[in-house]
Amino acid sequence: KQWYQRRVAITAGEETKAVANNKTVYVKGLPLTWNMDKAEEFFAAHGKTCYVKLRKNQDTKFKGSIFAEFADQADADKFLAAKETLKIDDKELIVMGRNDYFKSKNQNMKDEKNQKREEQLADTKPTVIENLEYEKGRVIQIPGLEDLDTTREAMKDLFEGTGLAWVTYNKGDKEAFIRFDKSAQEALDKVMVEGKFVLTEKELSPVVLVDDAEEQYWRQAAIEKAEFFKKSRKRKAEGRGGRGGRGGRGRGNKRQRY
């Protein structure tokens, strides 16, 4: 497979790599139907080239970008100076020197690494809720559940029709927290029987949270909600950019000059 074509023989020591790189330009945004003949025709209008490469994807199809080395530095400079006016079918092209291209590419890679590092560090930092806002008098605490064989469903059934919003309880917990859309005290009064609160055939002593206990409940609820969404975003990000996924780099690719 012919990936590039050199049209002027260059003897050993005639040019250093740095000089060659300075005369090399990068052009992006070209029609995907182009071949080497079209590329040479395009650059011929701007000067003599000694190296033209059509960049291709893993399927060996032209990806719309080219590296070209001019024979003379002056022609390369003129080409770069005219980059604002270079168009194909009225479409503006991205034009820059080879050195600037790799400098930009390396900077983008550094930025991506720094962003990933910041995200990883953010995952290890505890979530802090600064501006906590909540409606007071909406939560009751039910202690004394350590020896009671009960469930969240039993609590939902008991408080059905009272504006129940959320039950925080796992089997085996010593206590439960129940949040309401309106007054927790009114909800509690509705389920009381002869002044007693009974859950799963056991009389208990629930209380409506106030002051520090109430604030602590809402703060913990806000932290758990924030942690949930953080993990959700992380899973989505890993799904998009996971190893071997879309945009990944194949193991069989060999490094080339450009």
N, C-alpha and C positions, 0 to 999 in steps of 0.2 A: 504494500500500500504506500502510495506517495503522499506524505503529509505536507511536504513543502517542496519548493523548487528554488535552487540557487542559480542565478543566470550569469553571474560574473565570477570567474575563478578568483579565489583569494589565496595567496601564497602564505606559507607559515610565517608568522611574525609580521605580516603586513599591517594588521590591525590588532589592537588589543581588544579584549572582551569589553572593556569599559567604553572604548570608542564606538564599537559596534552597537552597544546598548543605547548609547546616546543618539544614534541615528535610526533607532527602531521606534516605530509608532504603533499604537493600538487603536483600532477602529471597531466600534460596536454599533449594531442597528442596521446591518446590511441585509438584503433579501436572502432568505434561506435557500433560494433556488440558485444562488451564485455558485460558480465553479472557479477553477484556477484561471481560466481565460478571462472571465468577467473581472476577477480581482486584478489581474495584470493590466487589463484595459483601464480600470479605474485609476490605478496608481501611475500609469504611464503618462497621464495628463498632468502629473505633479512632479515628475522627475524620474530618474533612472533608479530602479531598485535592484538589489542583489540578493534579496531574501524575502519571500512571501509565504505565509503560512495561514491556511484556512483552519480555524479551530473547530474541532468536531466533538460531538458528544459520544457517549459510550456505544451508541448504535452507528457510529462513524458517519453521522449526518452533520452537515454544516450547521453551526449554531449561531451564525450571524455576526461573528467577530473575527478579526484578522490582526496578525502581527506582520509588519512589513519593515524591512531594513532598507533605507535609502543608501545609494552609493555615495552621495555627498551630504555632508552635514548641513549645508546651506539649504538643500531641498527639504530635508527633514524639518528644519526650522521654519521654512516658509509654509510647509504643510500644517504644522502645529499652529502657526500664527493665523492661519485661515480657517481654523476649526469651527468658528461660529458660522461660517458661510457654507460649510460642506453639508450637502443634502443628497439624498437619493429618493427620487419620486416625491419631492417636497417634504420628506421626513428627515428631521435633524439627526445627525450622528453623534455618538459619544466618541470624542477623539482626545487622546493624551499620549504623552511619551511613555515608552516602556517602563522606565524607572518610576514615573509617577503612578503608573498602573499598579505595579507591585507594591509600591509604598502604600497606596490606598487599600489594596487587598490585605496587606499585612496589618494595617491599622484596623480594618474591619474585623479581622480575626482576633486581634487583641481586645477590641471592644466586646465581641461576643463572649470571649473567655472571661473578661471582667464582669460582664452582666451575669453569666452563669455563676461566677464565684460569689457575687453579691446576693444572688437568689439562694445559693446554698447557705450562706451566712445568715440570711434572713430566716431560713427554715430552722436554724438552731437557736435563734433569739426568741425569748418568751414574748408572747403577744401581750401588748399593753393597751388597755382601753383608757383613753384620756378623757374624752367627753362622754360621760355616761348619762343617758337620759332614760327615764322609765316612769310608768304610772304607778303611783303608790297604792298600797292596799289591794294588790291583785294576786298575791301568792300566799298559800297556806303550807305549813310544814306539818307532816304527820310522823311523829317519832314512835319508837317502840315496836318496830316491825321485825326485829331480828328473829323472833320465834313464831312469826305468823306466816302461814302458807298462803300468800296472796299474790295478785298480779296487777299489772297496769290495767288490764281489761276490767278487773273487778272495780278499780277506782273510777274508770271511765263510766261504767254502768251506774255506779253510785251517784256520780255527779252529772248524769245525763240531763240535759235541759237547763243547766245552770250557767251556761257560758264558758264551759271548760275549754281551755286553749292548749294546754300542754301538761304532760305528766312526766316527771323525772323520777324514774324508779326502775331498778333491775332486781330480779329475784335474788333474795338474800341480803339486800340493803337493809340497814337499820332504820332508815327513814325515807320518806318520799316528799317531793315538792310538787305542788299542783298549782298551775297558773291559770288565771281566768281572764276573760275579755272585759270583765267588769268587776264589781266589788266581790272580793273573796269572802268577806264576812257574810254578805247576803247569800252567797252560794252555800256557805257552811250552815247557815241558819236553816236553809231549805231541806237539808238532808238530816238534820238533827231529829231524833225521835225521843220525845219526852225529855229534852235537854241533854240527850246522850248521843255521842257519835260512835257508830258501830260500823266496822269494816271487816268483812269475812268473819262474822259472828264474834268479833272481839271489840270490846269498848276501848277506844283510844282517846288521846287528848291532843287534837290538832290545834295549831295556833296560827294566827295571821302574822306574817313577817312584818316587822317595823324596824326603823332606824338602821343600825349597822348590819344586822342580819339580813334585812331586806336588800340593802345596797350590795352586800357580798353575793347574794343570790343572783342579782341582775348582772353584776360584773362577771361572775363565772359563766353565766349563760352567754354573755356577749363574747367572751374569750373562746368558748367552745364553738360558737357560730363562726367566728373569724378563722379558727383553726380548720374547721370543716371546709370553708371556701378556699383556704390556702392549699390544702391537700388536693382539692378538686382541680384547682388551676394547675398544680404541679403535675397531676396525672394527665391532664390534657396536653400540657407542654411536652411531656415525655412521649406521649402518643404521636405528636407531630414530628418531633426531632429525634426519636429514638435511633439507636445504632442500627444501621441497615435499612432505615425507613426512607421516606421520600427525601431526596437531596443528599443521601449518604454517599460516601466515597467508596467505590468498589475496591476490593482487596487486590484485584489483578491489575489495576492501573499502574503504569510505570511513569516515573517522573520524566518530563521532557524539558527542553530549554524554556519553552514558552507555555 
